[in-house]
Amino acid sequence: MFRLNEEFCALANHCVHQGGPVCEGQVSGTLAPDGEGGLCYEREGEVVSCPWHGWEFDVRTGEALADRNYRQPTYEVVVEDGTVYVEA
Amino acid sequence: MFITIAQARVRMSEQTARAVADLDVVVDCDAHVTEHQDDLLPYLDEPFASALATDVDDSYGYISSFYPSAGFLTPVNTGKAEGKSVRSSAEVREGMALLDTNRVVLTPTQNLYLGCVQHPELAAALGHAYNEWLLDTMLDPDEGLYGACVVAPQRPAAAAAEIDDRADEDGICAVFLPSGGVTPLLGKRQYDPIYEAAERADLPVMMHNAAGTMLLSFPNLFQGFDRYLSSHAPVHAMQHMAHLSSMLTKGTPERFDIDFIIQEAGIGWIPYFTRRFDHEYRAKREDAPMLEKLPSEYVSDQFYFTSQPVEGTGDPDYVASMVELMGPESLLFSSDYPHLDFDHSADLFRVLRSRLGETAARNVYGETALEVFGF
């Protein structure tokens, strides 16, 4: 489970690539073109990388950043009375 | 049983194209001329025209010494392969008759080495002189003789001006980037003016290495590649993989709406390279953040590969598999005539026609080239 400010997201912990523990990987941003021929760092906190091979996933949608044919399963998260529930 | 007229036409064309000679369109996407010193000198601009207007009796042909080469002992040197000359349009036509082609994209021989000429201004001048000679003595679109405009990567701005000047000339159908040994690799921003000019001119960019140049930039490895065979067989593909990796990583095909034509490295490395690059890109996307789709999709959409030298023609299953895996729509027939490892047009045609069908064979042998070169 990931917390982005007040937003919660949940991903399966079995990487769609080769089964690595994706949710134990680093949460970070990612390098992107800055539109002027250089690079910038963006999406801080929105990207989780599987520790086995470094595949990057969007923590909200589960999509692999490099190849949208791969998507990590996501689960709906509900917050009720200060308790966080994952619908699985 | 009745068949439609369209079906009948298909059946007739299937019956008629039993050999390359039966095809209406056969484009040789890599037909070399063999430009010599005497061809280029009259077309050299100042200041080099004066600087090189020497009456020194130089039986070595001093121009060739400007083009660095590893100096391999080749079957041409030993007289075991013919070093055939193609220095006139008549000699081009002889080759076309031998190979049953009816259009050629003429490419250089000495200027395959242009990317390693040490003197940048001289390199640009030599490319310019070659193009002058080609236009003046060779190109004749009415007879199917087209050519690629050679540019020196050492001087990108001059190369861009050269492309701008040649773009509207009759018979110029591509930009020719002598890619062997070129350093830094071709994805670097310093080459952008060349790609911008090609995009303006709506011309594809041909990338072609030479055995004698490729390893000049890999001096440590080069010590181990001390034979023509050990260099020529693996290094064409190595050099193209290095440039392709650089261009994909730096987003060249994303940033420029141009086609690239990769030459003379065979076919089996292509399905390997695209799959391996996709495989690693999925884990190392931050190294290529310009890309908006998979590397293999850029290769499929914007890169073409000329066929020669097709490895493994004695094993049709191998060739058919490789062509299917790389995508037959990305393959362009080429002969490399008159160089010593040229492919006759008949071999690959037999494999394609019998294994992949008539349409794929027609496309590889010319229909795809018509679109890529805009003939």
Interface residues (C-beta under 8 A of the other chain):
Chain A: H17 T30 L31 A32 P33 G37 L39 H53 G54 W55 E56 A64 L65 A66 D67 Y70
Chain B: R189 G251 D278 Y281 R282 A283 K284 R285 E286 P289 M290 L294
